[in-house]
Amino acid sequence: MLRDFLTGLASHLEAQGECWLILFDLAEHLGLRSRETLLQMIDTAGLQVLGKIDTKPHRPRSGNHLAMAS
């Protein structure tokens, strides 16, 4: 799905147009896709990465904030 999206993206952008893509790295952690493969898909689609922001979740684990009933 991602490959198809990237392949068709350029035809939907105006000259100098931008697309902001938000991705989780779950596929990388599961070994389903590498970051290098993603960058190759972007390059093959004739697109370029202008910037990248890596971030980590900032919410507590689900079990850490629950009050336990006794």
mmCIF file of the N, C-alpha and C atoms, coordinates in Angstrom:
data_MODEL
# 
_entry.id   MODEL 
# 
loop_
_atom_site.group_PDB 
_atom_site.id 
_atom_site.type_symbol 
_atom_site.label_atom_id 
_atom_site.label_alt_id 
_atom_site.label_comp_id 
_atom_site.label_asym_id 
_atom_site.label_entity_id 
_atom_site.label_seq_id 
_atom_site.pdbx_PDB_ins_code 
_atom_site.Cartn_x 
_atom_site.Cartn_y 
_atom_site.Cartn_z 
_atom_site.occupancy 
_atom_site.B_iso_or_equiv 
_atom_site.pdbx_formal_charge 
_atom_site.auth_seq_id 
_atom_site.auth_comp_id 
_atom_site.auth_asym_id 
_atom_site.auth_atom_id 
_atom_site.pdbx_PDB_model_num 
ATOM 1   N N  . MET A 1 1  ? 0.819  -1.179 0.000   1.00 0.00 ? 1  MET A N  1 
ATOM 2   C CA . MET A 1 1  ? 0.000  0.000  0.000   1.00 0.00 ? 1  MET A CA 1 
ATOM 3   C C  . MET A 1 1  ? 0.874  1.258  0.000   1.00 0.00 ? 1  MET A C  1 
ATOM 4   N N  . LEU A 1 2  ? 1.903  1.266  0.829   1.00 0.00 ? 2  LEU A N  1 
ATOM 5   C CA . LEU A 1 2  ? 2.780  2.432  0.901   1.00 0.00 ? 2  LEU A CA 1 
ATOM 6   C C  . LEU A 1 2  ? 3.496  2.653  -0.430  1.00 0.00 ? 2  LEU A C  1 
ATOM 7   N N  . ARG A 1 3  ? 3.957  1.581  -1.034  1.00 0.00 ? 3  ARG A N  1 
ATOM 8   C CA . ARG A 1 3  ? 4.651  1.690  -2.329  1.00 0.00 ? 3  ARG A CA 1 
ATOM 9   C C  . ARG A 1 3  ? 3.712  2.292  -3.376  1.00 0.00 ? 3  ARG A C  1 
ATOM 10  N N  . ASP A 1 4  ? 2.465  1.822  -3.431  1.00 0.00 ? 4  ASP A N  1 
ATOM 11  C CA . ASP A 1 4  ? 1.496  2.365  -4.391  1.00 0.00 ? 4  ASP A CA 1 
ATOM 12  C C  . ASP A 1 4  ? 1.217  3.842  -4.120  1.00 0.00 ? 4  ASP A C  1 
ATOM 13  N N  . PHE A 1 5  ? 1.092  4.204  -2.843  1.00 0.00 ? 5  PHE A N  1 
ATOM 14  C CA . PHE A 1 5  ? 0.861  5.602  -2.482  1.00 0.00 ? 5  PHE A CA 1 
ATOM 15  C C  . PHE A 1 5  ? 2.004  6.475  -2.982  1.00 0.00 ? 5  PHE A C  1 
ATOM 16  N N  . LEU A 1 6  ? 3.238  6.063  -2.690  1.00 0.00 ? 6  LEU A N  1 
ATOM 17  C CA . LEU A 1 6  ? 4.403  6.843  -3.082  1.00 0.00 ? 6  LEU A CA 1 
ATOM 18  C C  . LEU A 1 6  ? 4.536  6.924  -4.598  1.00 0.00 ? 6  LEU A C  1 
ATOM 19  N N  . THR A 1 7  ? 4.247  5.821  -5.283  1.00 0.00 ? 7  THR A N  1 
ATOM 20  C CA . THR A 1 7  ? 4.363  5.784  -6.741  1.00 0.00 ? 7  THR A CA 1 
ATOM 21  C C  . THR A 1 7  ? 3.414  6.779  -7.406  1.00 0.00 ? 7  THR A C  1 
ATOM 22  N N  . GLY A 1 8  ? 2.209  6.936  -6.877  1.00 0.00 ? 8  GLY A N  1 
ATOM 23  C CA . GLY A 1 8  ? 1.240  7.834  -7.480  1.00 0.00 ? 8  GLY A CA 1 
ATOM 24  C C  . GLY A 1 8  ? 1.254  9.249  -6.930  1.00 0.00 ? 8  GLY A C  1 
ATOM 25  N N  . LEU A 1 9  ? 2.045  9.494  -5.923  1.00 0.00 ? 9  LEU A N  1 
ATOM 26  C CA . LEU A 1 9  ? 2.014  10.786 -5.234  1.00 0.00 ? 9  LEU A CA 1 
ATOM 27  C C  . LEU A 1 9  ? 2.410  11.955 -6.121  1.00 0.00 ? 9  LEU A C  1 
ATOM 28  N N  . ALA A 1 10 ? 3.469  11.821 -6.877  1.00 0.00 ? 10 ALA A N  1 
ATOM 29  C CA . ALA A 1 10 ? 3.974  12.938 -7.686  1.00 0.00 ? 10 ALA A CA 1 
ATOM 30  C C  . ALA A 1 10 ? 2.908  13.479 -8.630  1.00 0.00 ? 10 ALA A C  1 
ATOM 31  N N  . SER A 1 11 ? 2.042  12.622 -9.133  1.00 0.00 ? 11 SER A N  1 
ATOM 32  C CA . SER A 1 11 ? 1.017  13.084 -10.076 1.00 0.00 ? 11 SER A CA 1 
ATOM 33  C C  . SER A 1 11 ? -0.069 13.908 -9.388  1.00 0.00 ? 11 SER A C  1 
ATOM 34  N N  . HIS A 1 12 ? -0.109 13.896 -8.071  1.00 0.00 ? 12 HIS A N  1 
ATOM 35  C CA . HIS A 1 12 ? -1.102 14.668 -7.327  1.00 0.00 ? 12 HIS A CA 1 
ATOM 36  C C  . HIS A 1 12 ? -0.531 15.952 -6.724  1.00 0.00 ? 12 HIS A C  1 
ATOM 37  N N  . LEU A 1 13 ? 0.759  16.169 -6.900  1.00 0.00 ? 13 LEU A N  1 
ATOM 38  C CA . LEU A 1 13 ? 1.400  17.356 -6.345  1.00 0.00 ? 13 LEU A CA 1 
ATOM 39  C C  . LEU A 1 13 ? 1.608  18.416 -7.423  1.00 0.00 ? 13 LEU A C  1 
ATOM 40  N N  . GLU A 1 14 ? 1.497  19.667 -7.036  1.00 0.00 ? 14 GLU A N  1 
ATOM 41  C CA . GLU A 1 14 ? 1.850  20.758 -7.936  1.00 0.00 ? 14 GLU A CA 1 
ATOM 42  C C  . GLU A 1 14 ? 3.374  20.876 -7.955  1.00 0.00 ? 14 GLU A C  1 
ATOM 43  N N  . ALA A 1 15 ? 3.891  21.664 -8.886  1.00 0.00 ? 15 ALA A N  1 
ATOM 44  C CA . ALA A 1 15 ? 5.336  21.897 -8.930  1.00 0.00 ? 15 ALA A CA 1 
ATOM 45  C C  . ALA A 1 15 ? 5.780  22.435 -7.574  1.00 0.00 ? 15 ALA A C  1 
ATOM 46  N N  . GLN A 1 16 ? 6.832  21.902 -7.050  1.00 0.00 ? 16 GLN A N  1 
ATOM 47  C CA . GLN A 1 16 ? 7.368  22.260 -5.734  1.00 0.00 ? 16 GLN A CA 1 
ATOM 48  C C  . GLN A 1 16 ? 6.404  21.913 -4.595  1.00 0.00 ? 16 GLN A C  1 
ATOM 49  N N  . GLY A 1 17 ? 5.415  21.057 -4.874  1.00 0.00 ? 17 GLY A N  1 
ATOM 50  C CA . GLY A 1 17 ? 4.466  20.650 -3.842  1.00 0.00 ? 17 GLY A CA 1 
ATOM 51  C C  . GLY A 1 17 ? 5.116  19.742 -2.819  1.00 0.00 ? 17 GLY A C  1 
ATOM 52  N N  . GLU A 1 18 ? 4.495  19.647 -1.657  1.00 0.00 ? 18 GLU A N  1 
ATOM 53  C CA . GLU A 1 18 ? 5.020  18.829 -0.565  1.00 0.00 ? 18 GLU A CA 1 
ATOM 54  C C  . GLU A 1 18 ? 3.955  17.871 -0.067  1.00 0.00 ? 18 GLU A C  1 
ATOM 55  N N  . CYS A 1 19 ? 4.403  16.776 0.454   1.00 0.00 ? 19 CYS A N  1 
ATOM 56  C CA . CYS A 1 19 ? 3.552  15.824 1.162   1.00 0.00 ? 19 CYS A CA 1 
ATOM 57  C C  . CYS A 1 19 ? 4.220  15.546 2.498   1.00 0.00 ? 19 CYS A C  1 
ATOM 58  N N  . TRP A 1 20 ? 3.453  15.640 3.555   1.00 0.00 ? 20 TRP A N  1 
ATOM 59  C CA . TRP A 1 20 ? 3.969  15.304 4.881   1.00 0.00 ? 20 TRP A CA 1 
ATOM 60  C C  . TRP A 1 20 ? 3.464  13.902 5.200   1.00 0.00 ? 20 TRP A C  1 
ATOM 61  N N  . LEU A 1 21 ? 4.385  13.000 5.421   1.00 0.00 ? 21 LEU A N  1 
ATOM 62  C CA . LEU A 1 21 ? 4.051  11.601 5.647   1.00 0.00 ? 21 LEU A CA 1 
ATOM 63  C C  . LEU A 1 21 ? 4.425  11.230 7.079   1.00 0.00 ? 21 LEU A C  1 
ATOM 64  N N  . ILE A 1 22 ? 3.451  10.738 7.820   1.00 0.00 ? 22 ILE A N  1 
ATOM 65  C CA . ILE A 1 22 ? 3.685  10.324 9.206   1.00 0.00 ? 22 ILE A CA 1 
ATOM 66  C C  . ILE A 1 22 ? 3.659  8.799  9.236   1.00 0.00 ? 22 ILE A C  1 
ATOM 67  N N  . LEU A 1 23 ? 4.772  8.216  9.637   1.00 0.00 ? 23 LEU A N  1 
ATOM 68  C CA . LEU A 1 23 ? 4.902  6.762  9.662   1.00 0.00 ? 23 LEU A CA 1 
ATOM 69  C C  . LEU A 1 23 ? 5.345  6.290  11.039  1.00 0.00 ? 23 LEU A C  1 
ATOM 70  N N  . PHE A 1 24 ? 4.819  5.160  11.444  1.00 0.00 ? 24 PHE A N  1 
ATOM 71  C CA . PHE A 1 24 ? 5.332  4.471  12.618  1.00 0.00 ? 24 PHE A CA 1 
ATOM 72  C C  . PHE A 1 24 ? 6.411  3.512  12.136  1.00 0.00 ? 24 PHE A C  1 
ATOM 73  N N  . ASP A 1 25 ? 7.377  3.222  12.962  1.00 0.00 ? 25 ASP A N  1 
ATOM 74  C CA . ASP A 1 25 ? 8.465  2.330  12.559  1.00 0.00 ? 25 ASP A CA 1 
ATOM 75  C C  . ASP A 1 25 ? 8.218  0.876  12.958  1.00 0.00 ? 25 ASP A C  1 
ATOM 76  N N  . LEU A 1 26 ? 6.964  0.519  13.161  1.00 0.00 ? 26 LEU A N  1 
ATOM 77  C CA . LEU A 1 26 ? 6.630  -0.852 13.548  1.00 0.00 ? 26 LEU A CA 1 
ATOM 78  C C  . LEU A 1 26 ? 7.112  -1.858 12.503  1.00 0.00 ? 26 LEU A C  1 
ATOM 79  N N  . ALA A 1 27 ? 6.946  -1.537 11.217  1.00 0.00 ? 27 ALA A N  1 
ATOM 80  C CA . ALA A 1 27 ? 7.398  -2.453 10.158  1.00 0.00 ? 27 ALA A CA 1 
ATOM 81  C C  . ALA A 1 27 ? 8.901  -2.696 10.248  1.00 0.00 ? 27 ALA A C  1 
ATOM 82  N N  . GLU A 1 28 ? 9.642  -1.678 10.622  1.00 0.00 ? 28 GLU A N  1 
ATOM 83  C CA . GLU A 1 28 ? 11.087 -1.830 10.779  1.00 0.00 ? 28 GLU A CA 1 
ATOM 84  C C  . GLU A 1 28 ? 11.400 -2.725 11.976  1.00 0.00 ? 28 GLU A C  1 
ATOM 85  N N  . HIS A 1 29 ? 10.701 -2.504 13.083  1.00 0.00 ? 29 HIS A N  1 
ATOM 86  C CA . HIS A 1 29 ? 10.938 -3.320 14.282  1.00 0.00 ? 29 HIS A CA 1 
ATOM 87  C C  . HIS A 1 29 ? 10.564 -4.781 14.065  1.00 0.00 ? 29 HIS A C  1 
ATOM 88  N N  . LEU A 1 30 ? 9.554  -5.024 13.244  1.00 0.00 ? 30 LEU A N  1 
ATOM 89  C CA . LEU A 1 30 ? 9.128  -6.400 12.969  1.00 0.00 ? 30 LEU A CA 1 
ATOM 90  C C  . LEU A 1 30 ? 9.929  -7.044 11.849  1.00 0.00 ? 30 LEU A C  1 
ATOM 91  N N  . GLY A 1 31 ? 10.828 -6.288 11.230  1.00 0.00 ? 31 GLY A N  1 
ATOM 92  C CA . GLY A 1 31 ? 11.645 -6.824 10.149  1.00 0.00 ? 31 GLY A CA 1 
ATOM 93  C C  . GLY A 1 31 ? 10.887 -6.945 8.836   1.00 0.00 ? 31 GLY A C  1 
ATOM 94  N N  . LEU A 1 32 ? 9.772  -6.234 8.694   1.00 0.00 ? 32 LEU A N  1 
ATOM 95  C CA . LEU A 1 32 ? 8.978  -6.303 7.472   1.00 0.00 ? 32 LEU A CA 1 
ATOM 96  C C  . LEU A 1 32 ? 9.479  -5.350 6.395   1.00 0.00 ? 32 LEU A C  1 
ATOM 97  N N  . ARG A 1 33 ? 10.142 -4.286 6.818   1.00 0.00 ? 33 ARG A N  1 
ATOM 98  C CA . ARG A 1 33 ? 10.678 -3.302 5.881   1.00 0.00 ? 33 ARG A CA 1 
ATOM 99  C C  . ARG A 1 33 ? 11.813 -2.581 6.593   1.00 0.00 ? 33 ARG A C  1 
ATOM 100 N N  . SER A 1 34 ? 12.877 -2.321 5.883   1.00 0.00 ? 34 SER A N  1 
ATOM 101 C CA . SER A 1 34 ? 13.985 -1.561 6.475   1.00 0.00 ? 34 SER A CA 1 
ATOM 102 C C  . SER A 1 34 ? 13.836 -0.090 6.115   1.00 0.00 ? 34 SER A C  1 
ATOM 103 N N  . ARG A 1 35 ? 14.518 0.753  6.832   1.00 0.00 ? 35 ARG A N  1 
ATOM 104 C CA . ARG A 1 35 ? 14.524 2.182  6.513   1.00 0.00 ? 35 ARG A CA 1 
ATOM 105 C C  . ARG A 1 35 ? 15.133 2.396  5.129   1.00 0.00 ? 35 ARG A C  1 
ATOM 106 N N  . GLU A 1 36 ? 16.146 1.603  4.794   1.00 0.00 ? 36 GLU A N  1 
ATOM 107 C CA . GLU A 1 36 ? 16.771 1.716  3.478   1.00 0.00 ? 36 GLU A CA 1 
ATOM 108 C C  . GLU A 1 36 ? 15.771 1.387  2.374   1.00 0.00 ? 36 GLU A C  1 
ATOM 109 N N  . THR A 1 37 ? 14.922 0.387  2.590   1.00 0.00 ? 37 THR A N  1 
ATOM 110 C CA . THR A 1 37 ? 13.895 0.034  1.609   1.00 0.00 ? 37 THR A CA 1 
ATOM 111 C C  . THR A 1 37 ? 12.908 1.183  1.434   1.00 0.00 ? 37 THR A C  1 
ATOM 112 N N  . LEU A 1 38 ? 12.506 1.810  2.529   1.00 0.00 ? 38 LEU A N  1 
ATOM 113 C CA . LEU A 1 38 ? 11.597 2.946  2.459   1.00 0.00 ? 38 LEU A CA 1 
ATOM 114 C C  . LEU A 1 38 ? 12.227 4.084  1.657   1.00 0.00 ? 38 LEU A C  1 
ATOM 115 N N  . LEU A 1 39 ? 13.469 4.399  1.939   1.00 0.00 ? 39 LEU A N  1 
ATOM 116 C CA . LEU A 1 39 ? 14.154 5.472  1.210   1.00 0.00 ? 39 LEU A CA 1 
ATOM 117 C C  . LEU A 1 39 ? 14.291 5.131  -0.268  1.00 0.00 ? 39 LEU A C  1 
ATOM 118 N N  . GLN A 1 40 ? 14.497 3.857  -0.586  1.00 0.00 ? 40 GLN A N  1 
ATOM 119 C CA . GLN A 1 40 ? 14.583 3.435  -1.988  1.00 0.00 ? 40 GLN A CA 1 
ATOM 120 C C  . GLN A 1 40 ? 13.229 3.593  -2.677  1.00 0.00 ? 40 GLN A C  1 
ATOM 121 N N  . MET A 1 41 ? 12.136 3.275  -1.990  1.00 0.00 ? 41 MET A N  1 
ATOM 122 C CA . MET A 1 41 ? 10.796 3.455  -2.568  1.00 0.00 ? 41 MET A CA 1 
ATOM 123 C C  . MET A 1 41 ? 10.546 4.929  -2.867  1.00 0.00 ? 41 MET A C  1 
ATOM 124 N N  . ILE A 1 42 ? 10.959 5.797  -1.964  1.00 0.00 ? 42 ILE A N  1 
ATOM 125 C CA . ILE A 1 42 ? 10.788 7.237  -2.155  1.00 0.00 ? 42 ILE A CA 1 
ATOM 126 C C  . ILE A 1 42 ? 11.591 7.698  -3.366  1.00 0.00 ? 42 ILE A C  1 
ATOM 127 N N  . ASP A 1 43 ? 12.825 7.251  -3.473  1.00 0.00 ? 43 ASP A N  1 
ATOM 128 C CA . ASP A 1 43 ? 13.689 7.624  -4.589  1.00 0.00 ? 43 ASP A CA 1 
ATOM 129 C C  . ASP A 1 43 ? 13.136 7.099  -5.911  1.00 0.00 ? 43 ASP A C  1 
ATOM 130 N N  . THR A 1 44 ? 12.688 5.859  -5.922  1.00 0.00 ? 44 THR A N  1 
ATOM 131 C CA . THR A 1 44 ? 12.140 5.251  -7.135  1.00 0.00 ? 44 THR A CA 1 
ATOM 132 C C  . THR A 1 44 ? 10.899 5.995  -7.621  1.00 0.00 ? 44 THR A C  1 
ATOM 133 N N  . ALA A 1 45 ? 10.127 6.538  -6.697  1.00 0.00 ? 45 ALA A N  1 
ATOM 134 C CA . ALA A 1 45 ? 8.923  7.303  -7.050  1.00 0.00 ? 45 ALA A CA 1 
ATOM 135 C C  . ALA A 1 45 ? 9.264  8.705  -7.544  1.00 0.00 ? 45 ALA A C  1 
ATOM 136 N N  . GLY A 1 46 ? 10.554 9.071  -7.557  1.00 0.00 ? 46 GLY A N  1 
ATOM 137 C CA . GLY A 1 46 ? 10.965 10.390 -8.020  1.00 0.00 ? 46 GLY A CA 1 
ATOM 138 C C  . GLY A 1 46 ? 10.753 11.471 -6.975  1.00 0.00 ? 46 GLY A C  1 
ATOM 139 N N  . LEU A 1 47 ? 10.689 11.070 -5.726  1.00 0.00 ? 47 LEU A N  1 
ATOM 140 C CA . LEU A 1 47 ? 10.468 11.999 -4.620  1.00 0.00 ? 47 LEU A CA 1 
ATOM 141 C C  . LEU A 1 47 ? 11.760 12.164 -3.831  1.00 0.00 ? 47 LEU A C  1 
ATOM 142 N N  . GLN A 1 48 ? 11.794 13.163 -2.974  1.00 0.00 ? 48 GLN A N  1 
ATOM 143 C CA . GLN A 1 48 ? 12.954 13.333 -2.104  1.00 0.00 ? 48 GLN A CA 1 
ATOM 144 C C  . GLN A 1 48 ? 12.489 13.730 -0.705  1.00 0.00 ? 48 GLN A C  1 
ATOM 145 N N  . VAL A 1 49 ? 13.252 13.314 0.275   1.00 0.00 ? 49 VAL A N  1 
ATOM 146 C CA . VAL A 1 49 ? 12.975 13.662 1.658   1.00 0.00 ? 49 VAL A CA 1 
ATOM 147 C C  . VAL A 1 49 ? 13.642 15.001 1.941   1.00 0.00 ? 49 VAL A C  1 
ATOM 148 N N  . LEU A 1 50 ? 12.838 15.980 2.357   1.00 0.00 ? 50 LEU A N  1 
ATOM 149 C CA . LEU A 1 50 ? 13.377 17.306 2.661   1.00 0.00 ? 50 LEU A CA 1 
ATOM 150 C C  . LEU A 1 50 ? 13.706 17.463 4.142   1.00 0.00 ? 50 LEU A C  1 
ATOM 151 N N  . GLY A 1 51 ? 13.097 16.649 4.963   1.00 0.00 ? 51 GLY A N  1 
ATOM 152 C CA . GLY A 1 51 ? 13.342 16.717 6.391   1.00 0.00 ? 51 GLY A CA 1 
ATOM 153 C C  . GLY A 1 51 ? 12.739 15.510 7.075   1.00 0.00 ? 51 GLY A C  1 
ATOM 154 N N  . LYS A 1 52 ? 13.177 15.276 8.289   1.00 0.00 ? 52 LYS A N  1 
ATOM 155 C CA . LYS A 1 52 ? 12.701 14.120 9.032   1.00 0.00 ? 52 LYS A CA 1 
ATOM 156 C C  . LYS A 1 52 ? 12.723 14.468 10.515  1.00 0.00 ? 52 LYS A C  1 
ATOM 157 N N  . ILE A 1 53 ? 11.678 14.075 11.205  1.00 0.00 ? 53 ILE A N  1 
ATOM 158 C CA . ILE A 1 53 ? 11.615 14.273 12.651  1.00 0.00 ? 53 ILE A CA 1 
ATOM 159 C C  . ILE A 1 53 ? 11.346 12.914 13.292  1.00 0.00 ? 53 ILE A C  1 
ATOM 160 N N  . ASP A 1 54 ? 12.266 12.442 14.106  1.00 0.00 ? 54 ASP A N  1 
ATOM 161 C CA . ASP A 1 54 ? 12.057 11.217 14.868  1.00 0.00 ? 54 ASP A CA 1 
ATOM 162 C C  . ASP A 1 54 ? 11.597 11.602 16.263  1.00 0.00 ? 54 ASP A C  1 
ATOM 163 N N  . THR A 1 55 ? 10.608 10.907 16.761  1.00 0.00 ? 55 THR A N  1 
ATOM 164 C CA . THR A 1 55 ? 10.109 11.187 18.101  1.00 0.00 ? 55 THR A CA 1 
ATOM 165 C C  . THR A 1 55 ? 9.718  9.883  18.777  1.00 0.00 ? 55 THR A C  1 
ATOM 166 N N  . LYS A 1 56 ? 9.650  9.908  20.073  1.00 0.00 ? 56 LYS A N  1 
ATOM 167 C CA . LYS A 1 56 ? 9.223  8.751  20.860  1.00 0.00 ? 56 LYS A CA 1 
ATOM 168 C C  . LYS A 1 56 ? 7.910  9.093  21.548  1.00 0.00 ? 56 LYS A C  1 
ATOM 169 N N  . PRO A 1 57 ? 7.092  8.087  21.837  1.00 0.00 ? 57 PRO A N  1 
ATOM 170 C CA . PRO A 1 57 ? 5.831  8.358  22.530  1.00 0.00 ? 57 PRO A CA 1 
ATOM 171 C C  . PRO A 1 57 ? 6.075  9.000  23.896  1.00 0.00 ? 57 PRO A C  1 
ATOM 172 N N  . HIS A 1 58 ? 5.185  9.870  24.305  1.00 0.00 ? 58 HIS A N  1 
ATOM 173 C CA . HIS A 1 58 ? 5.323  10.566 25.587  1.00 0.00 ? 58 HIS A CA 1 
ATOM 174 C C  . HIS A 1 58 ? 4.122  10.298 26.483  1.00 0.00 ? 58 HIS A C  1 
ATOM 175 N N  . ARG A 1 59 ? 3.656  9.083  26.507  1.00 0.00 ? 59 ARG A N  1 
ATOM 176 C CA . ARG A 1 59 ? 2.532  8.752  27.380  1.00 0.00 ? 59 ARG A CA 1 
ATOM 177 C C  . ARG A 1 59 ? 2.948  7.607  28.290  1.00 0.00 ? 59 ARG A C  1 
ATOM 178 N N  . PRO A 1 60 ? 2.358  7.549  29.464  1.00 0.00 ? 60 PRO A N  1 
ATOM 179 C CA . PRO A 1 60 ? 2.738  6.488  30.397  1.00 0.00 ? 60 PRO A CA 1 
ATOM 180 C C  . PRO A 1 60 ? 2.267  5.126  29.895  1.00 0.00 ? 60 PRO A C  1 
ATOM 181 N N  . ARG A 1 61 ? 2.929  4.106  30.338  1.00 0.00 ? 61 ARG A N  1 
ATOM 182 C CA . ARG A 1 61 ? 2.471  2.753  30.007  1.00 0.00 ? 61 ARG A CA 1 
ATOM 183 C C  . ARG A 1 61 ? 1.100  2.550  30.630  1.00 0.00 ? 61 ARG A C  1 
ATOM 184 N N  . SER A 1 62 ? 0.281  1.772  29.992  1.00 0.00 ? 62 SER A N  1 
ATOM 185 C CA . SER A 1 62 ? -1.092 1.636  30.423  1.00 0.00 ? 62 SER A CA 1 
ATOM 186 C C  . SER A 1 62 ? -1.228 1.148  31.862  1.00 0.00 ? 62 SER A C  1 
ATOM 187 N N  . GLY A 1 63 ? -0.333 0.291  32.313  1.00 0.00 ? 63 GLY A N  1 
ATOM 188 C CA . GLY A 1 63 ? -0.439 -0.245 33.659  1.00 0.00 ? 63 GLY A CA 1 
ATOM 189 C C  . GLY A 1 63 ? 0.123  0.667  34.738  1.00 0.00 ? 63 GLY A C  1 
ATOM 190 N N  . ASN A 1 64 ? 0.902  1.649  34.378  1.00 0.00 ? 64 ASN A N  1 
ATOM 191 C CA . ASN A 1 64 ? 1.571  2.496  35.372  1.00 0.00 ? 64 ASN A CA 1 
ATOM 192 C C  . ASN A 1 64 ? 0.686  3.567  35.957  1.00 0.00 ? 64 ASN A C  1 
ATOM 193 N N  . HIS A 1 65 ? -0.385 3.938  35.318  1.00 0.00 ? 65 HIS A N  1 
ATOM 194 C CA . HIS A 1 65 ? -1.182 5.052  35.799  1.00 0.00 ? 65 HIS A CA 1 
ATOM 195 C C  . HIS A 1 65 ? -2.542 4.622  36.336  1.00 0.00 ? 65 HIS A C  1 
ATOM 196 N N  . LEU A 1 66 ? -2.801 3.329  36.390  1.00 0.00 ? 66 LEU A N  1 
ATOM 197 C CA . LEU A 1 66 ? -4.085 2.854  36.883  1.00 0.00 ? 66 LEU A CA 1 
ATOM 198 C C  . LEU A 1 66 ? -4.019 2.599  38.390  1.00 0.00 ? 66 LEU A C  1 
ATOM 199 N N  . ALA A 1 67 ? -5.025 3.016  39.096  1.00 0.00 ? 67 ALA A N  1 
ATOM 200 C CA . ALA A 1 67 ? -5.104 2.727  40.528  1.00 0.00 ? 67 ALA A CA 1 
ATOM 201 C C  . ALA A 1 67 ? -5.634 1.306  40.674  1.00 0.00 ? 67 ALA A C  1 
ATOM 202 N N  . MET A 1 68 ? -4.999 0.547  41.532  1.00 0.00 ? 68 MET A N  1 
ATOM 203 C CA . MET A 1 68 ? -5.410 -0.844 41.736  1.00 0.00 ? 68 MET A CA 1 
ATOM 204 C C  . MET A 1 68 ? -6.376 -0.926 42.912  1.00 0.00 ? 68 MET A C  1 
ATOM 205 N N  . ALA A 1 69 ? -7.488 -1.600 42.705  1.00 0.00 ? 69 ALA A N  1 
ATOM 206 C CA . ALA A 1 69 ? -8.470 -1.801 43.790  1.00 0.00 ? 69 ALA A CA 1 
ATOM 207 C C  . ALA A 1 69 ? -8.031 -2.992 44.626  1.00 0.00 ? 69 ALA A C  1 
ATOM 208 N N  . SER A 1 70 ? -8.218 -2.895 45.938  1.00 0.00 ? 70 SER A N  1 
ATOM 209 C CA . SER A 1 70 ? -7.835 -4.014 46.790  1.00 0.00 ? 70 SER A CA 1 
ATOM 210 C C  . SER A 1 70 ? -9.038 -4.766 47.291  1.00 0.00 ? 70 SER A C  1 
# 
